[in-house]
Amino acid sequence: MRLIVENFRSIRSEAIDLAPITVLYGPNAGGKSSLLYALACFRNIVVNPNQQTVGFFNLGSVNLGDFETVVFDHRKQEGILFCLEWSEEAAGLSYKVSIGQDRGRFEIHSGKPYDFAMSLGVTFPYPANQLTKHSFKVDGAEISIQWNGILAQSAAPPQSVQQTGVELLERLNSRAEVLRNVTLVPLVRGFFKPQYSPVPPTPTMLNEDQVATYLATNRWALYEVSRHLEKILGRQLQYYAAPGTALFTLDSIDRESGAACALVNDGFGVNQVAYLLAYLVQREQRIVCFEEPEIHLHPSAVRNLAAVLAELAMKEHKRFVFSTHSEALVWAFLAIVKRGQLSPDDLACYFVRKDGKESRFERQAVNAAGQIEGGLRDFVKAELQDLSELLGVAPEDAEGEDAKPAVRSE
């Protein structure tokens, strides 16, 4: 699956392959978050196009602003484009949305072997009641498709091609369904209260009360979070309801000592991982975007976290797209590839940097031995500078390039 983004925040034009594990790393303010937000905005358009464009950029946990604020270089006369392409199912299959300040266009290409495109220009708010049509013949019989930019429908095709019609509608409609199942984990994550009371569910969990309610009311999700939390940090997670009240707590239990406490009173590394896992285990969510999962974690826990992410991606057929500043996390994924638990194609590593106003996404190929093209030089650049001073060698010597005599002051 490939995501194409144009004219969104600092992204002028980039195409990113979304593997089961897609890792974004590089300097601060390079544009990593913009890619995560692009997927979330794309989802907002598909889920509810019947709103002003400013609503597409309100992601719940973060509001990016109006169209002029969000479009690249504030060029409000230009349009923002989001597109998903698929090659693993059928060459040429794609779903695209372009938006301006108050109007936009939905486009879909059926891919091989049908090989037709449909396009629909709309104004926002769009109530999804316009239609475009396409008819084509299969084995002498005609199939007619109607599409409103999100949902494709068809009159019952002749019996001889009924199966073809069903398969085609499934293919067209599953594209929007993929986007409906995109979730962005809030930037602020963790449980900050000693107890909770249930709150009404929402399509996406936007705060700790909703996440806590999800875990308290879905025991299978709670079991999964507890199982993975134990693998990562040696902690189990339990839910306790106070008798005769609607109040409940989320408690952390140390596997070795048996010591228990409210999750809010455990270390924040444990707290934020439990919160993150609640999003990762949701089975209906197929693409999960999040930032810096390694925060507050010891390197050994970072390694365990990578193993859990790889397991969830492969066994649950999910795609995780996330940013990191942790060399240990990237090395952990490379080691997983070396062990054969991920294939090189299952791990997409992108070095993200700014080139003037534009973000650049450079994919670094990974081979079966867990080696990464070009190495992780960006992570160790500062370390090399410090080591050069401590060892009394020139930075060029420390980097293995253009050796020069060290200059030291006495």
Salt bridges, closest charged atoms under 4 A:
ASP17 OD1 - ARG2 NE 2.83
ASP17 OD2 - ARG363 NH1 3.27
ASP73 OD2 - ARG75 NE 3.19
ASP73 OD1 - LYS357 NZ 2.94
GLU78 OE1 - ARG12 NH1 2.72
GLU78 OE2 - ARG75 NH1 3.79
GLU88 OE2 - ARG319 NH2 3.31
GLU89 OE1 - ARG175 NH2 3.09
ASP102 OD1 - ARG103 NE 3.77
ASP115 OD1 - HIS109 NE2 3.43
ASP115 OD2 - LYS112 NZ 3.40
GLU177 OE1 - ARG180 NH1 3.01
ASP209 OD1 - LYS193 NZ 2.91
GLU224 OE1 - ARG227 NH2 3.19
GLU224 OE1 - HIS228 NE2 3.56
GLU230 OE2 - ARG255 NH1 3.82
ASP254 OD1 - ARG235 NH1 2.96
ASP266 OD2 - ARG235 NE 3.03
GLU292 OE2 - HIS325 NE2 3.77
GLU311 OE2 - ARG227 NH1 3.56
GLU311 OE1 - LYS231 NZ 2.67
GLU311 OE2 - LYS315 NZ 3.95
ASP355 OD2 - ARG360 NE 3.56
GLU358 OE1 - ARG360 NH1 3.38
GLU399 OE1 - ARG377 NH2 2.39
GLU401 OE2 - ARG377 NH1 3.16
